[in-house]
Amino acid sequence: MHLDVVTLARLQFALTLMFHYLFPPLTIGLSLFMVIVESVWLKTGNHAYKAMSLFWTKLFAINFALGVATGIVMEFQFGTNWATYSRFVGDVFGSALAAEAIFAFFLESGFLAILVFGWDRVSPRMHFFSTCMVALGSIFSSIWITVANSWQQTPAGYHIVKTAAGFYRAEITDFWAMVFNPSSVNRLIHVWIGAFILGAFFVLSIAAYYILRNIHNEFAHKTFKMALIYAAIASCADLVSGDLQAKEVAHCQPAKLAAFEGHFKTDTDGASLCLFGIPDTETETIKYEIAIPKLLSWLVHMNPNKPVIGLDQFAPEDRPPVAIPFYSFHMMVVIGSLLILLSMGGLILLRLGILFQQRWLMWIYVFSVLAAYGANQLGWIAAEVGRQPWVVYGLLKTKDAVSHSVPGEHIVASMIMFGIVYAFLFAVWVHVMNHRIHVGPQTVKETADEHNKQPPAKSLIATLSSFLMRGPAPLSETWRDESGENSSKLGGEAK
């Protein structure tokens, strides 16, 4: 049986990437919420906010660990299934990945120990600083990965050279032009906002569950109010970011926008915006279409009569598939609109003082995290499939980037293996997260008592200064038996 290596390699990378992408956006979204909560604790001294910070830190740490474990797999695929691609973009992609390790991962992981284990061992200000650094590390990590992806969408700051081995590769000529390529800033902002939305609705989901169960009431109500404001700001910002992103796609990747909108033919008198329909590539029409005349032209050009480039302006072999980008893009927009409605409507009901009495709405908030996850995944599906048939837009096609020396049977076998391992990891993640959620946060009294039992926390600088001035305790002072007597003395005999 013939197995299409290109399709299998793409499918494997898509599955491993989509599974991995369950974790990074939640890490980013939760880290910012943790900064917000801990800043309130630092300002007010209210132990309710410390209990809140402790709870979300535990969930953050679990998610962070899974994100690291699942991200390694994709890098191996570059050298196996995508060796031709790796040779072509190695100079560009390698620089971005190296920058991620140096500027992001080391920063994030370096302060993670203080974040998780440093409660009451360092000063509150030092712990807050470590929380900020972990959040900044998460954001930095997304910067370099998104820059690398954006360069594939809109290459800049490079030239093509032929190596001694006879193959071509892209080499950086202007590092900052590569970093600030035409799509990187808009895409990065959109990725961040999507992560903030996921973090906010994840928090809302758990808080709403506690409210429905009538448990941890003080924690749940305080958390819900803060997360609802967070969700409303992020959701509304996503509307602006999405518009800017679509305009950039129309300018730099018009074929992708045409696939998003099912825009088969270029209209000379303005393009309609399709709200609903079923694209038919054979007849190049949208069946059962519901559209608003000239709105697409107005959104793209701010001119209702200016034409928008359709798929008919591209050779058939250079056109992206239509169905997947069309459906995923429209579903993402619908979900984004619903999340705006859910967050803004929640703020209105909260202002009226009747939000927490609406149990049906609380149940919607419980499951809203699934919608936020779906929007994040659908956005990347639309972006990556809409880029086809190019893996590096205008330079390298996907069919030319794959490693044809890898048999299709090997890819199928590895996909089965990944499926088993990932199913196990997903089960572990769900179980551990579910356990922590059901255990719930500490009470304010428990947190305050725990805080008061600890000796006054020193700042990190004070601790280091004290150690350097005093030095480590002599060995004879540290080896003691159960009676408290020295078991051994340096330079002496054991008692």
C-alpha positions as CSV (number, residue, x, y, z in Angstrom):
1,M,0.0,0.0,0.0
2,H,1.4,3.4,-1.0
3,L,1.6,5.9,1.9
4,D,1.9,9.6,1.1
5,V,4.9,10.7,3.1
6,V,4.1,14.4,2.7
7,T,0.6,14.0,4.1
8,L,1.8,11.7,6.9
9,A,4.6,14.1,7.9
10,R,2.2,17.0,8.0
11,L,-0.4,15.1,9.9
12,Q,2.2,14.0,12.5
13,F,3.6,17.5,13.0
14,A,0.0,18.9,13.3
15,L,-1.0,16.4,15.9
16,T,2.1,16.8,18.0
17,L,1.9,20.6,17.7
18,M,-1.8,20.8,18.6
19,F,-1.3,18.6,21.6
20,H,1.7,20.7,22.8
21,Y,-0.3,23.9,22.2
22,L,-2.7,22.9,25.0
23,F,-0.1,24.1,27.5
24,P,1.9,27.2,26.4
25,P,-1.1,29.6,25.9
26,L,-2.4,28.5,29.3
27,T,1.0,29.0,30.8
28,I,1.2,32.6,29.4
29,G,-2.4,33.4,30.4
30,L,-2.1,32.0,33.9
31,S,1.3,33.7,34.5
32,L,-0.1,37.2,33.9
33,F,-3.1,36.5,36.1
34,M,-0.7,35.3,38.9
35,V,1.2,38.6,38.5
36,I,-2.1,40.5,38.9
37,V,-3.2,38.6,42.0
38,E,0.1,38.7,43.7
39,S,0.5,42.4,43.1
40,V,-2.9,42.9,44.9
41,W,-1.6,40.8,47.8
42,L,1.6,42.8,47.9
43,K,-0.4,46.0,48.0
44,T,-3.2,45.0,50.5
45,G,-1.5,42.4,52.6
46,N,-4.8,40.5,52.5
47,H,-4.0,36.8,52.9
48,A,-7.0,35.9,50.7
49,Y,-5.0,37.0,47.8
50,K,-2.0,35.1,49.0
51,A,-4.1,31.9,49.1
52,M,-5.3,32.7,45.6
53,S,-1.7,33.1,44.4
54,L,-0.7,29.8,46.0
55,F,-3.5,27.9,44.3
56,W,-2.9,29.2,40.8
57,T,0.9,28.7,41.2
58,K,0.3,25.0,41.8
59,L,-1.8,24.7,38.6
60,F,0.7,26.8,36.7
61,A,3.6,24.5,37.7
62,I,1.7,21.3,36.5
63,N,0.9,22.9,33.2
64,F,4.5,24.3,32.7
65,A,6.0,20.8,33.2
66,L,3.7,19.3,30.6
67,G,4.5,22.1,28.2
68,V,8.2,21.5,28.4
69,A,7.9,17.7,28.0
70,T,5.7,17.9,24.9
71,G,7.6,20.7,23.2
72,I,10.8,18.6,22.7
73,V,9.2,16.2,20.2
74,M,8.7,18.8,17.5
75,E,12.4,19.7,17.3
76,F,13.3,16.1,16.5
77,Q,10.8,16.1,13.7
78,F,12.7,18.9,12.0
79,G,15.7,16.7,11.6
80,T,13.8,13.5,10.6
81,N,10.6,14.2,8.7
82,W,11.6,17.7,7.6
83,A,15.4,17.5,6.9
84,T,15.2,19.5,3.6
85,Y,13.2,22.2,5.4
86,S,15.8,22.3,8.2
87,R,18.7,22.7,5.8
88,F,16.9,25.6,4.1
89,V,15.8,27.6,7.2
90,G,18.3,26.3,9.7
91,D,20.2,29.7,9.9
92,V,16.9,31.6,10.5
93,F,15.0,29.1,12.6
94,G,18.1,28.1,14.6
95,S,18.7,31.7,15.6
96,A,15.2,32.2,16.9
97,L,15.3,28.9,18.9
98,A,18.7,29.8,20.3
99,A,17.3,33.2,21.4
100,E,14.4,31.4,23.0
101,A,16.7,29.2,25.1
102,I,19.0,32.1,26.1
103,F,16.5,34.9,26.7
104,A,13.3,33.0,27.7
105,F,13.7,29.4,28.9
106,F,16.6,30.1,31.3
107,L,14.8,33.2,32.7
108,E,11.5,31.3,33.1
109,S,13.0,28.1,34.6
110,G,15.6,30.0,36.7
111,F,12.9,31.8,38.7
112,L,10.4,29.0,38.7
113,A,12.0,27.4,41.8
114,I,11.5,30.6,43.8
115,L,8.0,31.0,42.5
116,V,7.0,27.4,43.5
117,F,9.1,26.8,46.6
118,G,10.0,30.3,47.7
119,W,6.8,31.2,49.6
120,D,7.9,32.6,53.0
121,R,11.5,31.8,52.3
122,V,12.2,35.0,50.5
123,S,10.5,38.4,51.0
124,P,7.1,39.0,49.4
125,R,8.7,41.6,47.1
126,M,11.3,39.1,45.9
127,H,8.7,36.4,45.4
128,F,6.6,38.9,43.4
129,F,9.7,39.7,41.3
130,S,10.2,36.0,40.6
131,T,6.5,35.7,39.5
132,C,7.1,38.6,37.1
133,M,10.2,37.0,35.7
134,V,8.5,33.7,35.1
135,A,5.7,35.5,33.3
136,L,8.2,37.5,31.3
137,G,10.1,34.3,30.4
138,S,6.8,32.7,29.2
139,I,6.1,35.8,27.0
140,F,9.7,35.9,25.7
141,S,9.5,32.3,24.7
142,S,6.4,33.0,22.7
143,I,8.2,35.9,21.0
144,W,10.9,33.8,19.4
145,I,8.7,30.9,18.4
146,T,6.2,33.3,16.8
147,V,9.0,35.3,15.1
148,A,10.3,32.1,13.5
149,N,6.8,31.1,12.4
150,S,6.1,34.6,11.1
151,W,9.3,34.6,9.0
152,Q,8.0,31.5,7.3
153,Q,4.8,33.4,6.5
154,T,6.4,36.7,5.4
155,P,10.2,36.2,4.9
156,A,12.5,39.2,5.3
157,G,16.1,40.1,6.1
158,Y,17.6,37.1,4.3
159,H,19.3,36.0,1.1
160,I,19.5,32.6,-0.6
161,V,22.9,31.0,-1.0
162,K,24.1,27.7,-2.6
163,T,26.2,25.6,-0.4
164,A,29.2,23.4,-1.4
165,A,26.9,20.4,-1.0
166,G,24.7,21.8,-3.8
167,F,21.6,22.7,-1.9
168,Y,20.1,26.1,-1.2
169,R,19.6,27.7,2.1
170,A,18.3,31.0,3.5
171,E,20.8,33.0,5.5
172,I,20.1,36.1,7.7
173,T,21.5,39.3,6.3
174,D,19.6,41.6,8.7
175,F,18.7,40.1,12.1
176,W,16.2,42.8,13.1
177,A,14.5,42.7,9.7
178,M,14.1,39.0,10.3
179,V,12.7,39.6,13.8
180,F,10.4,42.4,12.7
181,N,9.2,40.8,9.5
182,P,5.9,42.2,8.1
183,S,3.7,39.8,10.0
184,S,5.6,39.2,13.3
185,V,4.2,42.0,15.5
186,N,0.5,41.6,14.6
187,R,0.8,37.8,14.9
188,L,2.6,38.0,18.2
189,I,0.1,40.4,19.7
190,H,-2.7,38.1,18.5
191,V,-1.0,35.1,20.1
192,W,-0.6,36.8,23.4
193,I,-4.2,38.0,23.5
194,G,-5.4,34.5,22.7
195,A,-3.3,33.2,25.6
196,F,-4.7,35.8,27.9
197,I,-8.2,34.9,26.9
198,L,-7.5,31.2,27.6
199,G,-6.0,32.0,31.0
200,A,-8.9,34.2,32.0
201,F,-11.6,31.7,31.0
202,F,-9.7,28.8,32.6
203,V,-9.8,30.8,35.9
204,L,-13.5,31.7,35.3
205,S,-14.3,28.0,34.7
206,I,-12.9,26.9,38.1
207,A,-14.3,29.8,40.0
208,A,-17.8,29.2,38.5
209,Y,-17.6,25.5,39.4
210,Y,-16.9,26.5,43.0
211,I,-19.8,28.9,43.0
212,L,-22.1,26.3,41.7
213,R,-20.9,23.8,44.3
214,N,-21.2,26.5,47.0
215,I,-17.6,25.8,48.2
216,H,-14.6,28.1,48.7
217,N,-17.0,31.0,48.4
218,E,-14.7,33.9,49.3
219,F,-12.0,32.6,47.0
220,A,-14.4,31.9,44.2
221,H,-16.2,35.3,44.2
222,K,-13.0,37.3,44.4
223,T,-11.3,35.2,41.7
224,F,-14.3,35.3,39.4
225,K,-14.6,39.1,39.5
226,M,-10.9,39.6,38.8
227,A,-10.9,37.0,36.0
228,L,-14.0,38.5,34.4
229,I,-12.4,41.9,34.1
230,Y,-9.3,40.2,32.7
231,A,-11.4,38.2,30.2
232,A,-13.4,41.3,29.1
233,I,-10.2,43.4,28.4
234,A,-8.5,40.5,26.5
235,S,-11.6,39.6,24.5
236,C,-12.2,43.1,23.3
237,A,-8.5,43.6,22.5
238,D,-8.7,40.4,20.4
239,L,-11.3,42.1,18.2
240,V,-8.9,44.9,17.4
241,S,-5.9,42.6,17.0
242,G,-7.9,40.2,14.7
243,D,-8.8,43.1,12.4
244,L,-5.1,44.2,12.2
245,Q,-4.1,40.7,11.6
246,A,-6.6,40.2,8.8
247,K,-5.5,43.4,7.1
248,E,-1.8,42.2,7.2
249,V,-2.9,38.9,5.7
250,A,-4.7,40.7,2.9
251,H,-1.6,42.6,2.1
252,C,1.1,40.0,2.5
253,Q,-0.8,36.7,1.8
254,P,-3.9,37.5,-0.3
255,A,-4.4,33.8,-1.3
256,K,-4.8,32.9,2.4
257,L,-7.4,35.6,3.0
258,A,-9.3,34.5,-0.1
259,A,-9.3,31.0,1.4
260,F,-10.5,32.3,4.7
261,E,-13.4,34.1,3.1
262,G,-14.1,31.6,0.3
263,H,-13.5,34.4,-2.1
264,F,-13.0,32.6,-5.4
265,K,-13.4,35.4,-7.9
266,T,-12.1,39.0,-7.7
267,D,-15.0,41.4,-7.6
268,T,-14.4,44.7,-9.4
269,D,-17.1,46.6,-7.5
270,G,-16.3,45.5,-3.9
271,A,-16.2,42.1,-2.2
272,S,-18.9,40.7,0.1
273,L,-18.2,39.3,3.6
274,C,-19.4,35.7,3.9
275,L,-21.1,35.0,7.2
276,F,-22.2,31.5,6.4
277,G,-21.9,29.0,3.6
278,I,-20.4,25.8,2.3
279,P,-17.5,26.3,-0.1
280,D,-17.5,24.2,-3.3
281,T,-14.1,24.2,-5.0
282,E,-15.4,22.5,-8.1
283,T,-17.9,25.1,-9.0
284,E,-15.9,27.8,-7.2
285,T,-19.0,29.1,-5.3
286,I,-20.3,29.2,-1.8
287,K,-23.5,27.2,-1.4
288,Y,-26.2,28.5,0.9
289,E,-24.2,31.7,1.3
290,I,-25.3,34.4,3.7
291,A,-23.1,37.5,3.0
292,I,-23.0,41.2,3.6
293,P,-22.3,43.1,0.3
294,K,-19.1,45.0,0.1
295,L,-18.2,44.6,3.8
296,L,-15.0,42.6,3.1
297,S,-13.7,45.5,0.9
298,W,-14.5,48.0,3.6
299,L,-12.8,45.9,6.3
300,V,-9.7,45.3,4.2
301,H,-9.3,48.7,2.5
302,M,-11.8,51.0,4.3
303,N,-13.3,51.4,0.9
304,P,-16.5,49.4,0.0
305,N,-15.8,49.6,-3.8
306,K,-12.2,48.6,-3.8
307,P,-11.6,45.0,-5.1
308,V,-10.2,42.2,-2.9
309,I,-8.0,39.7,-4.6
310,G,-9.7,36.3,-5.1
311,L,-8.3,32.8,-5.7
312,D,-8.7,33.3,-9.5
313,Q,-5.6,35.5,-9.4
314,F,-3.4,32.5,-8.5
315,A,-2.3,29.4,-10.4
316,P,-4.2,26.3,-9.3
317,E,-1.0,24.7,-7.9
318,D,-0.3,27.8,-5.8
319,R,-3.8,28.0,-4.2
320,P,-4.3,26.9,-0.6
321,P,-7.1,24.4,0.2
322,V,-10.3,26.2,0.9
323,A,-12.4,24.1,3.2
324,I,-10.2,23.8,6.3
325,P,-9.1,27.5,6.4
326,F,-12.7,28.6,5.7
327,Y,-14.3,26.6,8.4
328,S,-11.6,27.1,11.0
329,F,-11.4,30.8,10.4
330,H,-15.2,31.3,10.6
331,M,-15.5,29.1,13.7
332,M,-12.7,31.1,15.4
333,V,-14.5,34.4,14.7
334,V,-17.8,33.0,16.0
335,I,-16.2,31.7,19.2
336,G,-14.3,35.0,19.7
337,S,-17.6,36.9,19.4
338,L,-19.3,34.7,21.9
339,L,-16.5,35.1,24.4
340,I,-16.8,38.9,24.0
341,L,-20.5,38.6,24.7
342,L,-19.9,36.3,27.6
343,S,-17.3,38.5,29.3
344,M,-19.0,41.9,28.7
345,G,-22.4,40.5,29.5
346,G,-21.0,39.1,32.7
347,L,-19.7,42.5,33.7
348,I,-23.1,44.1,33.2
349,L,-24.8,41.4,35.3
350,L,-22.1,41.8,37.9
351,R,-22.7,45.5,38.1
352,L,-26.4,44.8,38.5
353,G,-25.6,42.4,41.3
354,I,-27.4,39.4,39.8
355,L,-24.6,37.5,38.1
356,F,-24.0,34.8,40.7
357,Q,-27.7,34.0,40.9
358,Q,-27.8,32.9,37.2
359,R,-26.9,29.2,37.6
360,W,-27.4,28.5,33.9
361,L,-24.8,31.2,33.1
362,M,-22.4,29.8,35.7
363,W,-22.5,26.5,33.9
364,I,-21.7,28.2,30.6
365,Y,-18.7,29.8,32.3
366,V,-17.6,26.3,33.5
367,F,-17.4,25.0,30.0
368,S,-16.3,28.3,28.4
369,V,-12.6,27.2,28.8
370,L,-13.2,24.6,26.0
371,A,-14.3,27.4,23.7
372,A,-11.2,29.4,24.5
373,Y,-9.1,26.4,23.8
374,G,-10.9,25.8,20.5
375,A,-10.4,29.4,19.4
376,N,-6.6,29.1,20.0
377,Q,-6.3,25.9,18.1
378,L,-8.6,27.0,15.2
379,G,-6.6,30.2,14.7
380,W,-3.4,28.2,14.2
381,I,-5.1,25.7,11.9
382,A,-6.4,28.5,9.7
383,A,-3.0,30.2,9.6
384,E,-0.9,27.1,8.8
385,V,-3.3,25.4,6.3
386,G,-4.0,28.7,4.7
387,R,-0.3,29.1,4.0
388,Q,-0.2,26.0,1.9
389,P,1.2,24.9,-0.5
390,W,4.1,26.8,0.9
391,V,6.1,25.9,4.0
392,V,8.1,29.1,3.5
393,Y,5.9,31.5,1.7
394,G,7.0,32.0,-1.9
395,L,10.3,30.2,-1.4
396,L,9.9,26.6,-0.4
397,K,6.8,24.4,-1.0
398,T,5.8,21.8,1.5
399,K,6.2,18.9,-0.9
400,D,9.8,19.9,-1.4
401,A,10.6,20.3,2.3
402,V,9.8,16.8,3.5
403,S,12.4,14.0,3.9
404,H,11.4,11.4,1.3
405,S,14.1,9.1,2.7
406,V,11.8,8.4,5.7
407,P,9.4,5.6,4.9
408,G,5.7,6.2,5.4
409,E,5.5,3.1,7.6
410,H,8.0,4.6,10.0
411,I,5.9,7.8,10.3
412,V,2.7,5.8,11.0
413,A,4.5,3.7,13.6
414,S,5.8,6.9,15.4
415,M,2.4,8.5,15.2
416,I,0.9,5.4,17.0
417,M,3.6,5.7,19.6
418,F,3.1,9.4,20.1
419,G,-0.7,8.8,20.3
420,I,-0.2,6.3,23.2
421,V,2.3,8.4,25.1
422,Y,0.3,11.6,24.6
423,A,-2.9,9.8,25.7
424,F,-1.1,8.8,28.9
425,L,0.3,12.3,29.4
426,F,-3.2,13.9,28.8
427,A,-4.7,11.5,31.3
428,V,-2.1,12.4,33.9
429,W,-2.5,16.1,33.3
430,V,-6.3,15.9,33.6
431,H,-6.1,13.7,36.7
432,V,-3.5,15.9,38.5
433,M,-5.2,19.2,37.6
434,N,-8.6,17.7,38.6
435,H,-7.2,16.6,41.9
436,R,-5.7,20.0,42.7
437,I,-9.0,21.7,41.7
438,H,-11.1,19.4,43.9
439,V,-8.6,19.9,46.9
440,G,-9.1,23.6,46.3
441,P,-7.3,26.6,47.8
442,Q,-6.2,27.0,51.4
443,T,-8.5,29.0,53.6
444,V,-7.5,32.5,54.6
445,K,-6.9,31.4,58.2
446,E,-4.7,28.5,57.1
447,T,-2.7,30.8,54.9
448,A,-2.3,33.4,57.6
449,D,-1.3,30.8,60.2
450,E,1.2,29.3,57.9
451,H,2.6,32.8,57.1
452,N,2.9,33.7,60.8
453,K,4.7,30.4,61.7
454,Q,7.5,31.2,59.3
455,P,10.5,33.3,60.4
456,P,10.6,36.7,58.9
457,A,11.6,36.2,55.2
458,K,14.7,37.9,54.0
459,S,15.3,39.3,50.6
460,L,17.5,37.3,48.3
461,I,20.2,39.9,48.5
462,A,20.1,40.0,52.3
463,T,20.3,36.2,52.5
464,L,23.3,36.1,50.1
465,S,25.0,38.9,52.0
466,S,24.5,37.2,55.3
467,F,25.9,33.9,53.9
468,L,29.0,35.6,52.5
469,M,29.7,37.6,55.7
470,R,29.1,34.7,58.0
471,G,30.2,31.8,55.8
472,P,28.8,28.2,56.1
473,A,28.5,26.6,59.5
474,P,31.5,24.6,60.6
475,L,31.2,20.9,59.9
476,S,31.5,20.2,63.6
477,E,28.3,22.1,64.2
478,T,26.3,20.2,61.7
479,W,26.9,16.6,62.6
480,R,24.9,15.8,65.6
481,D,23.3,12.7,67.0
482,E,19.7,12.6,68.3
483,S,20.7,13.8,71.8
484,G,22.1,17.0,70.2
485,E,25.7,16.1,70.9
486,N,28.3,16.3,68.1
487,S,28.6,12.9,66.4
488,S,31.9,13.9,64.9
489,K,34.3,16.8,65.2
490,L,36.5,18.1,62.5
491,G,40.0,17.1,63.4
492,G,38.8,15.1,66.5
493,E,37.5,11.7,67.5
494,A,33.9,10.7,67.4
495,K,32.1,10.5,70.8
